[in-house]
């Protein structure tokens, strides 16, 4: 769920790009494992750059803090959606 928080918090990634990315790579986590070239096939270069420049350690830690407080972030792959 931390990767869902992190991916959805990137400026420029709305529902359409989020769905395209997760549909292509399978999970939010795998989006961050994708190469810059693979990302550019799906989103504009500016957004691909933002994805690759995310400080994952810090972002995941921040997302974990939200989750510990009971805040949920779900995407279209979750049953609750």
C-alpha positions as CSV (number, residue, x, y, z in Angstrom):
1,X,0.0,0.0,0.0
2,X,3.0,2.3,0.6
3,X,3.8,2.2,-3.1
4,X,0.2,3.1,-4.0
5,X,0.5,6.2,-1.7
6,X,3.8,7.2,-3.3
7,X,2.8,6.7,-6.9
8,X,-0.5,8.6,-6.4
9,X,1.3,11.5,-4.8
10,X,3.4,12.3,-7.8
11,X,2.4,15.5,-9.5
12,X,0.8,14.9,-12.9
13,X,-0.3,11.3,-12.1
14,X,-4.0,11.3,-12.1
15,X,-6.4,8.4,-12.6
16,X,-5.6,7.9,-16.3
17,X,-1.8,7.7,-16.0
18,X,-2.1,5.7,-12.7
19,X,-4.3,3.1,-14.4
20,X,-2.1,2.9,-17.5
21,X,1.1,2.5,-15.4
22,X,-0.4,-0.2,-13.0
23,X,-2.1,-2.0,-15.9
24,X,1.2,-2.2,-17.8
25,X,3.5,-3.1,-14.9
26,X,1.1,-5.0,-12.6
27,X,1.6,-3.1,-9.3
28,X,2.5,0.3,-8.1
29,X,5.7,-1.2,-6.8
30,X,6.7,-2.5,-10.2
31,X,6.2,1.0,-11.7
32,X,9.1,2.2,-9.6
33,X,11.2,-0.8,-10.8
34,X,10.6,0.0,-14.5
35,X,13.2,1.7,-16.6
36,X,13.0,5.3,-17.7
37,X,12.4,4.1,-21.3
38,X,9.6,1.8,-20.3
39,X,7.9,4.6,-18.4
40,X,8.3,7.0,-21.3
41,X,6.3,4.6,-23.5
42,X,3.3,5.2,-21.2
43,X,3.6,8.7,-19.7
44,X,5.2,12.0,-20.8
45,X,9.0,12.3,-20.2
46,X,8.4,14.9,-17.5
47,X,6.3,12.4,-15.4
48,X,8.7,9.5,-16.1
49,X,11.5,11.8,-14.8
50,X,9.5,12.5,-11.7
51,X,8.9,8.8,-11.1
52,X,12.5,7.9,-11.4
53,X,13.6,10.8,-9.1
54,X,11.3,9.9,-6.2
55,X,13.2,9.3,-3.0
56,X,11.6,5.9,-2.3
57,X,13.1,5.5,1.1
58,X,11.6,8.8,2.4
59,X,8.3,8.4,0.5
60,X,7.7,4.9,1.7
61,X,8.5,5.9,5.3
62,X,6.0,8.8,5.0
63,X,3.4,6.5,3.5
64,X,3.9,4.0,6.3
65,X,3.2,6.8,8.8
66,X,-0.1,7.5,7.1
67,X,-1.0,3.8,7.2
68,X,-0.1,3.5,10.9
69,X,-2.6,6.4,11.5
70,X,-5.3,4.4,9.8
71,X,-5.4,6.4,6.5
72,X,-6.1,4.2,3.5
73,X,-5.1,4.7,-0.1
74,X,-6.7,2.2,-2.5
75,X,-6.5,1.9,-6.2
76,X,-8.6,0.2,-8.8
77,X,-6.8,-3.1,-8.2
78,X,-8.2,-3.3,-4.6
79,X,-11.6,-5.0,-3.9
80,X,-12.7,-2.0,-1.9
81,X,-12.4,0.3,-4.9
